[in-house]
Amino acid sequence: MLDTLKSIVDKIPGAKAAVLMGLDGYTVEKYVGDDSLGDIEQVSTEFIEMIKVARALDLGTVSDITVKAERGTLLARFLSEGYFAVVLMTETGNFGKGRWVLRTAANELLAAL
């Protein structure tokens, strides 16, 4: 699984780290190539609250959440009812490729659980 997370980071220009988490808030695995943008693990737990909001509003199943900011981007891909992956990228990171890489790696990450 660590190899898959590393591969995700390596394939996305500007990616710094990736994490696989459970909706219980526990980290399954993480890969950090560069921690200059902060702690991906701590920040990723906040996506759990966004899922709760989507459920409270009866919006249906959440597949992706993106946070674009001045200094970076967080991409979250929900893999199942219980797990999600997050990639942290610089502001110059390739957003479109990041979404594609996360989507195509989803089955590999799920199979490793």
C-alpha positions in Angstrom: 0.0 0.0 0.0 2.9 2.4 0.8 4.2 1.7 -2.7 0.8 2.7 -4.2 0.7 6.0 -2.2 4.3 6.7 -3.3 3.4 6.0 -6.9 0.4 8.4 -6.7 2.7 11.2 -5.4 5.3 10.4 -8.0 2.8 10.5 -10.9 1.3 13.9 -10.0 3.4 17.0 -10.7 3.5 19.1 -7.6 2.2 16.4 -5.3 3.9 16.3 -1.8 2.1 13.6 0.1 -0.7 11.1 0.1 -2.7 9.4 2.9 -5.3 6.6 3.1 -7.6 7.0 6.0 -10.7 5.5 7.5 -13.8 7.5 8.2 -13.1 6.6 11.8 -10.2 9.1 11.7 -7.4 6.5 11.8 -4.7 6.6 9.2 -4.2 3.3 7.4 -1.0 4.4 5.6 0.7 7.6 4.4 3.5 8.6 2.2 5.2 12.0 2.7 7.7 13.0 0.0 7.9 16.6 1.3 6.2 17.9 4.5 6.8 21.6 3.7 3.1 22.3 3.3 2.1 20.7 6.6 0.8 17.5 8.2 -1.4 15.8 5.6 -2.6 13.3 8.2 -4.0 16.0 10.6 -5.6 18.0 7.8 -7.2 14.9 6.2 -9.3 14.2 9.2 -11.3 17.3 8.5 -12.8 15.7 5.4 -14.7 13.4 7.7 -16.7 16.4 8.9 -17.5 17.3 5.3 -18.9 13.8 4.8 -21.1 14.3 7.8 -22.4 17.5 6.4 -23.2 15.9 3.0 -25.0 13.1 4.8 -27.0 15.6 7.0 -28.1 17.4 3.9 -29.0 14.2 2.2 -26.7 14.9 -0.8 -26.0 11.3 -1.6 -22.7 9.5 -1.9 -19.7 11.8 -2.0 -17.0 10.8 -4.5 -14.5 13.7 -4.4 -13.8 16.8 -2.4 -11.3 19.4 -3.5 -9.8 22.3 -1.5 -7.9 24.8 -3.6 -6.0 27.5 -1.7 -3.4 30.1 -2.3 -0.4 27.8 -1.4 -1.7 24.4 -2.3 -4.5 22.0 -3.1 -6.0 19.0 -1.3 -7.7 16.3 -3.4 -9.8 13.7 -1.6 -11.2 10.6 -3.3 -13.7 8.4 -1.4 -13.0 4.8 -2.1 -15.8 3.1 -0.2 -18.2 3.8 2.7 -15.3 3.6 5.1 -12.1 4.8 3.4 -10.7 7.8 1.5 -7.4 8.9 0.0 -6.1 12.4 0.1 -3.3 14.0 -2.0 -1.6 17.3 -1.0 -0.2 19.4 -3.9 1.5 22.7 -4.3 -0.3 25.6 -5.9 1.3 24.7 -9.2 0.4 21.0 -9.0 -1.5 19.5 -11.8 -5.1 19.4 -10.6 -6.6 17.4 -13.5 -3.9 14.8 -13.4 -4.2 14.5 -9.6 -7.9 13.7 -9.9 -7.2 11.1 -12.6 -4.4 9.4 -10.8 -6.5 9.2 -7.6 -9.5 7.8 -9.5 -7.3 5.2 -11.3 -5.5 4.1 -8.1 -8.7 3.6 -6.1 -9.2 -0.1 -6.9 -5.5 -0.8 -6.0 -5.9 0.9 -2.7 -9.1 -0.9 -1.9 -7.6 -4.2 -2.8 -4.8 -3.6 -0.4 -7.1 -3.0 2.6 
